[in-house]
Amino acid sequence: MAGRPAVFCRFSGCNLWSGREEDRSKAICKFCDTDFWGMDGTLGGSYNANDLAEIVNSLWPNENGNKYIVCTGGEPLLQLDEQLVDAFKTHGFEVAIETNGTILAPKNIDWICVSPKANTEILQTSGNEIKIVYPQSGINPHDFKDYNFNHFYIQPMDNENRIENTKLAIEYCMQNTKWKLSVQSHKIIGIR
């Protein structure tokens, strides 16, 4: 959904890595580039569903309708449940999630993006989009071709080999036309 205004709500905690650098070597997902540990970020804290929905609503510019929230993490499904989704919807938000797919999403989420990680059991095998970080040791995009998603994306892994990873991702998409290239445009244009 590039270019669509959204409030991003980042949940702390992940079931694949503690978020602490000293634990990275023992993590299931070793390449995460997200700071999701702790609750000391902007407006960070522990909230009930209604209070969090109120805060998110207060961040939306009044003059702009078509409210959209992207729930991300860590792993948002450790905390995001039907009650919280309903609280966001009470304020008129369309609710999207980016998940690693190891936990089933509540049925009332509007947009589901699954980004599988190697050495995990993927339970969420349907949704709107699947996004494979590429190349990723232990993951072959071909293994996901029969999953029930509307969009299939390959996203170059953002590490010290980013340029080479981008070439490999483009090459994979050119050879496997079911898959489309996804880039982290917010990093390219300097939005955090």
Secondary structure, DSSP 8 states (H G I E B T S, - for coil): -TT---EEEE----SS--S-GGGGGG-S--------SSS-STT-S---HHHHHHHHHHHS-TT--S-EEEEESS-GGGT--HHHHHHHHHTT-EEEEEE-SSS---TT-SEEEE---TTS-----EEEEEEEEES-TT--GGGGTTSEEEEEEEEE--STTHHHHHHHHHHHHHH-TT-EE---HHHHHT--
